[in-house]
Amino acid sequence: MILLFNSCAQLKTKEALDLVKKISKQIPKSFYSNPHFLTSLLDALMKCGDVAHAEALFYSSKEKVLSSYGAMMK
């Protein structure tokens, strides 16, 4: 999943964003506690232009790591 999100982040297209959203809705919520997974998802959302969704996800996460903050600043 992380590789998929990273690939979509590099594409920065609406189609990539749609894929990221579709996949993220199907993933169990327990995955969101993994900081690497969450950072990759945040990065993809930010780079594809969905800042509002990325912010909501960031603020709802219980454990924030430095890389998550970095993904939100890009």
Biopython code that builds the backbone (N, CA, C, O; Angstrom):
import numpy as np
from Bio.PDB.StructureBuilder import StructureBuilder

atoms = [
    (1, "MET", "N", (0.805, -1.180, 0.000)),
    (1, "MET", "CA", (0.000, 0.000, 0.000)),
    (1, "MET", "C", (0.858, 1.258, 0.000)),
    (1, "MET", "O", (0.558, 2.229, -0.694)),
    (2, "ILE", "N", (1.916, 1.228, 0.777)),
    (2, "ILE", "CA", (2.781, 2.402, 0.857)),
    (2, "ILE", "C", (3.374, 2.720, -0.508)),
    (2, "ILE", "O", (3.439, 3.885, -0.903)),
    (3, "LEU", "N", (3.803, 1.695, -1.227)),
    (3, "LEU", "CA", (4.364, 1.917, -2.566)),
    (3, "LEU", "C", (3.315, 2.484, -3.513)),
    (3, "LEU", "O", (3.619, 3.349, -4.335)),
    (4, "LEU", "N", (2.099, 2.006, -3.402)),
    (4, "LEU", "CA", (1.014, 2.514, -4.245)),
    (4, "LEU", "C", (0.761, 3.990, -3.946)),
    (4, "LEU", "O", (0.644, 4.797, -4.869)),
    (5, "PHE", "N", (0.677, 4.346, -2.673)),
    (5, "PHE", "CA", (0.453, 5.740, -2.300)),
    (5, "PHE", "C", (1.610, 6.623, -2.767)),
    (5, "PHE", "O", (1.391, 7.736, -3.245)),
    (6, "ASN", "N", (2.838, 6.125, -2.627)),
    (6, "ASN", "CA", (3.996, 6.903, -3.073)),
    (6, "ASN", "C", (3.976, 7.110, -4.583)),
    (6, "ASN", "O", (4.323, 8.187, -5.068)),
    (7, "SER", "N", (3.574, 6.091, -5.320)),
    (7, "SER", "CA", (3.482, 6.218, -6.781)),
    (7, "SER", "C", (2.422, 7.239, -7.170)),
    (7, "SER", "O", (2.641, 8.063, -8.059)),
    (8, "CYS", "N", (1.290, 7.183, -6.511)),
    (8, "CYS", "CA", (0.215, 8.144, -6.789)),
    (8, "CYS", "C", (0.653, 9.564, -6.446)),
    (8, "CYS", "O", (0.300, 10.514, -7.145)),
    (9, "ALA", "N", (1.419, 9.705, -5.374)),
    (9, "ALA", "CA", (1.913, 11.031, -4.981)),
    (9, "ALA", "C", (2.821, 11.611, -6.057)),
    (9, "ALA", "O", (2.821, 12.821, -6.284)),
    (10, "GLN", "N", (3.587, 10.766, -6.714)),
    (10, "GLN", "CA", (4.473, 11.244, -7.774)),
    (10, "GLN", "C", (3.696, 11.637, -9.021)),
    (10, "GLN", "O", (4.111, 12.537, -9.751)),
    (11, "LEU", "N", (2.574, 10.972, -9.272)),
    (11, "LEU", "CA", (1.774, 11.288, -10.457)),
    (11, "LEU", "C", (1.064, 12.634, -10.333)),
    (11, "LEU", "O", (0.989, 13.394, -11.298)),
    (12, "LYS", "N", (0.545, 12.922, -9.143)),
    (12, "LYS", "CA", (-0.141, 14.194, -8.858)),
    (12, "LYS", "C", (-1.293, 14.476, -9.825)),
    (12, "LYS", "O", (-1.444, 15.599, -10.306)),
    (13, "THR", "N", (-2.097, 13.462, -10.105)),
    (13, "THR", "CA", (-3.233, 13.628, -11.014)),
    (13, "THR", "C", (-4.537, 13.361, -10.281)),
    (13, "THR", "O", (-4.543, 12.795, -9.188)),
    (14, "LYS", "N", (-5.634, 13.771, -10.889)),
    (14, "LYS", "CA", (-6.955, 13.509, -10.319)),
    (14, "LYS", "C", (-7.218, 12.009, -10.259)),
    (14, "LYS", "O", (-7.815, 11.518, -9.301)),
    (15, "GLU", "N", (-6.773, 11.282, -11.281)),
    (15, "GLU", "CA", (-6.958, 9.833, -11.304)),
    (15, "GLU", "C", (-6.196, 9.167, -10.160)),
    (15, "GLU", "O", (-6.693, 8.231, -9.533)),
    (16, "ALA", "N", (-4.991, 9.658, -9.897)),
    (16, "ALA", "CA", (-4.200, 9.125, -8.790)),
    (16, "ALA", "C", (-4.895, 9.413, -7.462)),
    (16, "ALA", "O", (-4.939, 8.553, -6.581)),
    (17, "LEU", "N", (-5.431, 10.611, -7.321)),
    (17, "LEU", "CA", (-6.157, 10.973, -6.106)),
    (17, "LEU", "C", (-7.381, 10.088, -5.927)),
    (17, "LEU", "O", (-7.647, 9.618, -4.822)),
    (18, "ASP", "N", (-8.118, 9.859, -6.988)),
    (18, "ASP", "CA", (-9.295, 8.989, -6.910)),
    (18, "ASP", "C", (-8.910, 7.584, -6.462)),
    (18, "ASP", "O", (-9.615, 6.970, -5.662)),
    (19, "LEU", "N", (-7.791, 7.076, -6.975)),
    (19, "LEU", "CA", (-7.320, 5.743, -6.591)),
    (19, "LEU", "C", (-6.922, 5.711, -5.120)),
    (19, "LEU", "O", (-7.258, 4.766, -4.407)),
    (20, "VAL", "N", (-6.215, 6.729, -4.666)),
    (20, "VAL", "CA", (-5.807, 6.810, -3.259)),
    (20, "VAL", "C", (-7.034, 6.809, -2.353)),
    (20, "VAL", "O", (-7.070, 6.085, -1.358)),
    (21, "LYS", "N", (-8.030, 7.608, -2.689)),
    (21, "LYS", "CA", (-9.251, 7.674, -1.873)),
    (21, "LYS", "C", (-9.991, 6.338, -1.872)),
    (21, "LYS", "O", (-10.455, 5.881, -0.827)),
    (22, "LYS", "N", (-10.099, 5.721, -3.035)),
    (22, "LYS", "CA", (-10.809, 4.447, -3.147)),
    (22, "LYS", "C", (-10.118, 3.365, -2.314)),
    (22, "LYS", "O", (-10.772, 2.629, -1.575)),
    (23, "ILE", "N", (-8.812, 3.280, -2.437)),
    (23, "ILE", "CA", (-8.056, 2.267, -1.701)),
    (23, "ILE", "C", (-8.109, 2.545, -0.198)),
    (23, "ILE", "O", (-8.302, 1.625, 0.597)),
    (24, "SER", "N", (-7.939, 3.806, 0.190)),
    (24, "SER", "CA", (-7.903, 4.129, 1.621)),
    (24, "SER", "C", (-9.233, 3.844, 2.315)),
    (24, "SER", "O", (-9.256, 3.557, 3.512)),
    (25, "LYS", "N", (-10.332, 3.920, 1.580)),
    (25, "LYS", "CA", (-11.641, 3.608, 2.170)),
    (25, "LYS", "C", (-11.810, 2.114, 2.427)),
    (25, "LYS", "O", (-12.604, 1.718, 3.280)),
    (26, "GLN", "N", (-11.070, 1.283, 1.695)),
    (26, "GLN", "CA", (-11.211, -0.165, 1.808)),
    (26, "GLN", "C", (-10.231, -0.786, 2.803)),
    (26, "GLN", "O", (-10.320, -1.977, 3.100)),
    (27, "ILE", "N", (-9.314, 0.002, 3.308)),
    (27, "ILE", "CA", (-8.291, -0.504, 4.219)),
    (27, "ILE", "C", (-8.816, -0.458, 5.653)),
    (27, "ILE", "O", (-9.435, 0.528, 6.054)),
    (28, "PRO", "N", (-8.572, -1.516, 6.428)),
    (28, "PRO", "CA", (-9.026, -1.517, 7.827)),
    (28, "PRO", "C", (-8.439, -0.340, 8.610)),
    (28, "PRO", "O", (-7.294, 0.054, 8.386)),
    (29, "LYS", "N", (-9.214, 0.203, 9.507)),
    (29, "LYS", "CA", (-8.795, 1.369, 10.292)),
    (29, "LYS", "C", (-7.557, 1.081, 11.141)),
    (29, "LYS", "O", (-6.840, 2.008, 11.518)),
    (30, "SER", "N", (-7.301, -0.183, 11.442)),
    (30, "SER", "CA", (-6.127, -0.522, 12.246)),
    (30, "SER", "C", (-4.825, -0.156, 11.530)),
    (30, "SER", "O", (-3.810, 0.075, 12.187)),
    (31, "PHE", "N", (-4.836, -0.098, 10.204)),
    (31, "PHE", "CA", (-3.646, 0.270, 9.438)),
    (31, "PHE", "C", (-3.262, 1.729, 9.687)),
    (31, "PHE", "O", (-2.094, 2.096, 9.563)),
    (32, "TYR", "N", (-4.234, 2.547, 10.035)),
    (32, "TYR", "CA", (-3.990, 3.976, 10.206)),
    (32, "TYR", "C", (-3.124, 4.273, 11.430)),
    (32, "TYR", "O", (-2.627, 5.390, 11.574)),
    (33, "SER", "N", (-2.940, 3.300, 12.305)),
    (33, "SER", "CA", (-2.072, 3.504, 13.467)),
    (33, "SER", "C", (-0.600, 3.298, 13.110)),
    (33, "SER", "O", (0.280, 3.599, 13.917)),
    (34, "ASN", "N", (-0.327, 2.788, 11.910)),
    (34, "ASN", "CA", (1.049, 2.610, 11.450)),
    (34, "ASN", "C", (1.559, 3.953, 10.920)),
    (34, "ASN", "O", (1.018, 4.474, 9.946)),
    (35, "PRO", "N", (2.595, 4.519, 11.550)),
    (35, "PRO", "CA", (3.051, 5.850, 11.130)),
    (35, "PRO", "C", (3.568, 5.908, 9.691)),
    (35, "PRO", "O", (3.413, 6.931, 9.026)),
    (36, "HIS", "N", (4.177, 4.831, 9.205)),
    (36, "HIS", "CA", (4.674, 4.820, 7.824)),
    (36, "HIS", "C", (3.513, 4.834, 6.837)),
    (36, "HIS", "O", (3.550, 5.540, 5.829)),
    (37, "PHE", "N", (2.493, 4.056, 7.133)),
    (37, "PHE", "CA", (1.302, 4.008, 6.283)),
    (37, "PHE", "C", (0.617, 5.371, 6.262)),
    (37, "PHE", "O", (0.297, 5.904, 5.199)),
    (38, "LEU", "N", (0.401, 5.920, 7.441)),
    (38, "LEU", "CA", (-0.306, 7.196, 7.549)),
    (38, "LEU", "C", (0.458, 8.322, 6.847)),
    (38, "LEU", "O", (-0.142, 9.137, 6.146)),
    (39, "THR", "N", (1.761, 8.367, 7.031)),
    (39, "THR", "CA", (2.564, 9.407, 6.381)),
    (39, "THR", "C", (2.504, 9.282, 4.869)),
    (39, "THR", "O", (2.403, 10.287, 4.164)),
    (40, "SER", "N", (2.563, 8.062, 4.369)),
    (40, "SER", "CA", (2.483, 7.842, 2.924)),
    (40, "SER", "C", (1.133, 8.286, 2.379)),
    (40, "SER", "O", (1.062, 8.901, 1.315)),
    (41, "LEU", "N", (0.073, 7.980, 3.097)),
    (41, "LEU", "CA", (-1.269, 8.391, 2.688)),
    (41, "LEU", "C", (-1.405, 9.913, 2.730)),
    (41, "LEU", "O", (-1.939, 10.514, 1.798)),
    (42, "LEU", "N", (-0.930, 10.529, 3.795)),
    (42, "LEU", "CA", (-0.982, 11.991, 3.902)),
    (42, "LEU", "C", (-0.211, 12.651, 2.766)),
    (42, "LEU", "O", (-0.677, 13.625, 2.174)),
    (43, "ASP", "N", (0.959, 12.125, 2.466)),
    (43, "ASP", "CA", (1.787, 12.671, 1.394)),
    (43, "ASP", "C", (1.064, 12.587, 0.054)),
    (43, "ASP", "O", (1.066, 13.547, -0.717)),
    (44, "ALA", "N", (0.448, 11.446, -0.222)),
    (44, "ALA", "CA", (-0.281, 11.274, -1.484)),
    (44, "ALA", "C", (-1.458, 12.244, -1.572)),
    (44, "ALA", "O", (-1.681, 12.861, -2.613)),
    (45, "LEU", "N", (-2.200, 12.375, -0.494)),
    (45, "LEU", "CA", (-3.343, 13.286, -0.499)),
    (45, "LEU", "C", (-2.898, 14.733, -0.711)),
    (45, "LEU", "O", (-3.508, 15.466, -1.490)),
    (46, "MET", "N", (-1.843, 15.137, -0.022)),
    (46, "MET", "CA", (-1.356, 16.514, -0.160)),
    (46, "MET", "C", (-0.841, 16.783, -1.573)),
    (46, "MET", "O", (-1.171, 17.809, -2.169)),
    (47, "LYS", "N", (-0.049, 15.882, -2.100)),
    (47, "LYS", "CA", (0.545, 16.104, -3.420)),
    (47, "LYS", "C", (-0.481, 16.033, -4.542)),
    (47, "LYS", "O", (-0.298, 16.635, -5.600)),
    (48, "CYS", "N", (-1.561, 15.293, -4.305)),
    (48, "CYS", "CA", (-2.618, 15.208, -5.324)),
    (48, "CYS", "C", (-3.651, 16.318, -5.160)),
    (48, "CYS", "O", (-4.573, 16.428, -5.968)),
    (49, "GLY", "N", (-3.505, 17.142, -4.121)),
    (49, "GLY", "CA", (-4.341, 18.324, -3.985)),
    (49, "GLY", "C", (-5.529, 18.240, -3.055)),
    (49, "GLY", "O", (-6.351, 19.156, -3.028)),
    (50, "ASP", "N", (-5.644, 17.162, -2.288)),
    (50, "ASP", "CA", (-6.778, 17.049, -1.364)),
    (50, "ASP", "C", (-6.327, 17.432, 0.049)),
    (50, "ASP", "O", (-6.219, 16.587, 0.937)),
    (51, "VAL", "N", (-6.072, 18.703, 0.225)),
    (51, "VAL", "CA", (-5.556, 19.214, 1.495)),
    (51, "VAL", "C", (-6.569, 19.023, 2.622)),
    (51, "VAL", "O", (-6.189, 18.666, 3.736)),
    (52, "ALA", "N", (-7.832, 19.252, 2.351)),
    (52, "ALA", "CA", (-8.869, 19.140, 3.390)),
    (52, "ALA", "C", (-8.936, 17.725, 3.959)),
    (52, "ALA", "O", (-9.017, 17.550, 5.174)),
    (53, "HIS", "N", (-8.903, 16.721, 3.092)),
    (53, "HIS", "CA", (-8.955, 15.325, 3.548)),
    (53, "HIS", "C", (-7.689, 14.977, 4.327)),
    (53, "HIS", "O", (-7.752, 14.292, 5.348)),
    (54, "ALA", "N", (-6.538, 15.450, 3.844)),
    (54, "ALA", "CA", (-5.274, 15.189, 4.530)),
    (54, "ALA", "C", (-5.275, 15.821, 5.920)),
    (54, "ALA", "O", (-4.842, 15.195, 6.888)),
    (55, "GLU", "N", (-5.757, 17.053, 6.021)),
    (55, "GLU", "CA", (-5.809, 17.724, 7.325)),
    (55, "GLU", "C", (-6.733, 16.995, 8.289)),
    (55, "GLU", "O", (-6.392, 16.813, 9.458)),
    (56, "ALA", "N", (-7.888, 16.579, 7.812)),
    (56, "ALA", "CA", (-8.833, 15.859, 8.671)),
    (56, "ALA", "C", (-8.214, 14.562, 9.180)),
    (56, "ALA", "O", (-8.354, 14.220, 10.354)),
    (57, "LEU", "N", (-7.540, 13.854, 8.307)),
    (57, "LEU", "CA", (-6.892, 12.602, 8.684)),
    (57, "LEU", "C", (-5.754, 12.858, 9.666)),
    (57, "LEU", "O", (-5.595, 12.124, 10.642)),
    (58, "PHE", "N", (-4.970, 13.891, 9.413)),
    (58, "PHE", "CA", (-3.852, 14.241, 10.290)),
    (58, "PHE", "C", (-4.352, 14.586, 11.693)),
    (58, "PHE", "O", (-3.823, 14.078, 12.682)),
    (59, "TYR", "N", (-5.362, 15.441, 11.781)),
    (59, "TYR", "CA", (-5.864, 15.856, 13.090)),
    (59, "TYR", "C", (-6.588, 14.733, 13.826)),
    (59, "TYR", "O", (-6.675, 14.759, 15.054)),
    (60, "SER", "N", (-7.102, 13.759, 13.101)),
    (60, "SER", "CA", (-7.795, 12.648, 13.757)),
    (60, "SER", "C", (-6.837, 11.555, 14.222)),
    (60, "SER", "O", (-7.223, 10.686, 15.003)),
    (61, "SER", "N", (-5.592, 11.593, 13.749)),
    (61, "SER", "CA", (-4.632, 10.560, 14.157)),
    (61, "SER", "C", (-4.182, 10.820, 15.591)),
    (61, "SER", "O", (-3.943, 11.961, 15.989)),
    (62, "LYS", "N", (-4.074, 9.749, 16.347)),
    (62, "LYS", "CA", (-3.726, 9.870, 17.756)),
    (62, "LYS", "C", (-2.225, 10.052, 17.956)),
    (62, "LYS", "O", (-1.787, 10.811, 18.820)),
    (63, "GLU", "N", (-1.448, 9.346, 17.146)),
    (63, "GLU", "CA", (0.006, 9.399, 17.295)),
    (63, "GLU", "C", (0.623, 10.086, 16.082)),
    (63, "GLU", "O", (0.623, 9.541, 14.978)),
    (64, "LYS", "N", (1.138, 11.264, 16.298)),
    (64, "LYS", "CA", (1.758, 12.016, 15.205)),
    (64, "LYS", "C", (3.278, 11.886, 15.312)),
    (64, "LYS", "O", (3.852, 12.030, 16.392)),
    (65, "VAL", "N", (3.909, 11.615, 14.189)),
    (65, "VAL", "CA", (5.362, 11.512, 14.151)),
    (65, "VAL", "C", (5.899, 12.642, 13.278)),
    (65, "VAL", "O", (5.150, 13.278, 12.536)),
    (66, "LEU", "N", (7.180, 12.880, 13.374)),
    (66, "LEU", "CA", (7.801, 13.987, 12.652)),
    (66, "LEU", "C", (7.546, 13.908, 11.148)),
    (66, "LEU", "O", (7.294, 14.927, 10.506)),
    (67, "SER", "N", (7.609, 12.710, 10.591)),
    (67, "SER", "CA", (7.401, 12.573, 9.147)),
    (67, "SER", "C", (5.979, 12.952, 8.735)),
    (67, "SER", "O", (5.766, 13.411, 7.612)),
    (68, "SER", "N", (5.014, 12.769, 9.619)),
    (68, "SER", "CA", (3.633, 13.178, 9.325)),
    (68, "SER", "C", (3.540, 14.696, 9.202)),
    (68, "SER", "O", (2.861, 15.220, 8.319)),
    (69, "TYR", "N", (4.227, 15.388, 10.097)),
    (69, "TYR", "CA", (4.253, 16.852, 10.019)),
    (69, "TYR", "C", (4.915, 17.295, 8.716)),
    (69, "TYR", "O", (4.465, 18.243, 8.074)),
    (70, "GLY", "N", (5.981, 16.604, 8.335)),
    (70, "GLY", "CA", (6.672, 16.925, 7.090)),
    (70, "GLY", "C", (5.784, 16.739, 5.877)),
    (70, "GLY", "O", (5.805, 17.559, 4.959)),
    (71, "ALA", "N", (5.005, 15.670, 5.865)),
    (71, "ALA", "CA", (4.092, 15.415, 4.744)),
    (71, "ALA", "C", (3.035, 16.507, 4.649)),
    (71, "ALA", "O", (2.604, 16.860, 3.551)),
    (72, "MET", "N", (2.622, 17.038, 5.775)),
    (72, "MET", "CA", (1.595, 18.074, 5.772)),
    (72, "MET", "C", (2.144, 19.433, 5.328)),
    (72, "MET", "O", (1.375, 20.292, 4.898)),
    (73, "MET", "N", (3.437, 19.637, 5.423)),
    (73, "MET", "CA", (4.031, 20.922, 5.055)),
    (73, "MET", "C", (4.355, 21.035, 3.574)),
    (73, "MET", "O", (4.587, 22.139, 3.081)),
    (74, "LYS", "N", (4.375, 19.946, 2.870)),
    (74, "LYS", "CA", (4.785, 19.990, 1.454)),
    (74, "LYS", "C", (3.763, 20.652, 0.595)),
    (74, "LYS", "O", (3.955, 20.769, -0.615)),
]
sb = StructureBuilder()
sb.init_structure("model")
sb.init_model(0)
sb.init_chain("A")
sb.init_seg("    ")
for serial, (resi, resn, name, xyz) in enumerate(atoms, 1):
    if name == "N":
        sb.init_residue(resn, " ", resi, " ")
    sb.init_atom(name, np.array(xyz, "f"), 0.0, 1.0, " ", f" {name:<3s}", serial, name[0])
structure = sb.get_structure()
